[in-house]
Amino acid sequence: MTNHKVNWRAKMKTYIFRIELEEEEEEDGVWTAAVPALPGCNAWANTKEEALTAIQENTKAYIETLIEDGLPIPEEKDHHNCISI
């Protein structure tokens, strides 16, 4: 499993979330990505790059929905073992 960091701009603020990225060997090389701080924010793809792109898009949509609904946006507390995308 690889941890990544995503920077997201929403309403002039940058949000940073850890992404868990993993290749599923039993699923014939399908890549999965998840943002633990955002329950249900996941993505699946055939390549690592596609999974990273998909999780970025899903994270943006998730945050936009939270903002539209007036809900708080969780903040990632631990950025250990993360890289910028």
C-alpha positions in Angstrom: 0.0 0.0 0.0 1.2 3.5 -0.9 0.2 6.7 0.8 -0.2 9.9 -1.2 -1.2 13.4 -0.4 -3.7 15.4 -2.5 -4.0 19.2 -2.4 -7.4 20.5 -3.2 -8.5 24.1 -3.6 -12.1 24.8 -2.6 -13.3 28.3 -1.7 -9.7 29.6 -1.7 -8.5 27.0 0.9 -6.1 24.1 0.3 -7.2 20.8 1.7 -4.7 17.9 2.1 -5.9 14.3 2.4 -4.0 11.1 2.6 -4.8 8.6 -0.1 -4.4 4.9 0.4 -3.5 3.4 -3.0 -3.2 -0.4 -3.5 -3.0 -2.8 -6.4 -5.4 -5.7 -5.8 -3.6 -8.8 -6.9 -6.7 -11.1 -6.6 -8.6 -8.6 -8.8 -6.2 -9.0 -11.8 -4.2 -5.8 -11.2 -7.0 -3.5 -10.4 -5.9 -0.4 -8.5 -8.0 0.9 -5.6 -7.7 4.3 -3.9 -9.4 5.6 -0.8 -9.4 8.8 1.3 -9.7 7.5 4.9 -10.7 10.9 6.2 -13.7 11.0 3.8 -15.9 7.9 4.4 -17.0 6.3 1.2 -14.6 8.3 -1.0 -13.1 5.5 -3.1 -12.0 4.8 -6.7 -11.0 1.8 -8.8 -9.1 1.7 -12.1 -6.9 -0.4 -14.3 -3.7 1.6 -13.7 -2.2 3.5 -10.8 -2.3 6.7 -12.8 -6.0 6.3 -13.6 -6.8 5.4 -9.9 -5.0 8.6 -8.8 -6.9 10.7 -11.3 -10.2 9.1 -10.3 -9.6 9.6 -6.6 -8.7 13.3 -7.1 -11.9 13.8 -9.0 -14.0 12.0 -6.4 -12.3 13.9 -3.6 -13.1 17.2 -5.3 -16.8 16.2 -5.8 -17.0 15.0 -2.1 -15.6 18.3 -0.8 -17.9 20.4 -3.1 -20.9 18.4 -1.8 -19.8 19.0 1.8 -19.5 22.8 1.1 -22.8 22.9 -0.7 -24.5 21.1 2.2 -22.9 23.4 4.8 -21.1 20.4 6.4 -17.6 20.6 8.0 -14.7 19.4 6.0 -12.5 16.9 7.9 -8.9 17.9 8.3 -6.1 15.4 7.9 -4.0 15.4 11.0 -1.2 13.0 10.0 0.7 13.7 6.8 3.4 11.1 7.5 4.5 9.0 4.5 2.7 11.2 2.0 3.8 12.6 -1.3 2.3 15.4 -3.4 0.4 14.6 -6.5 
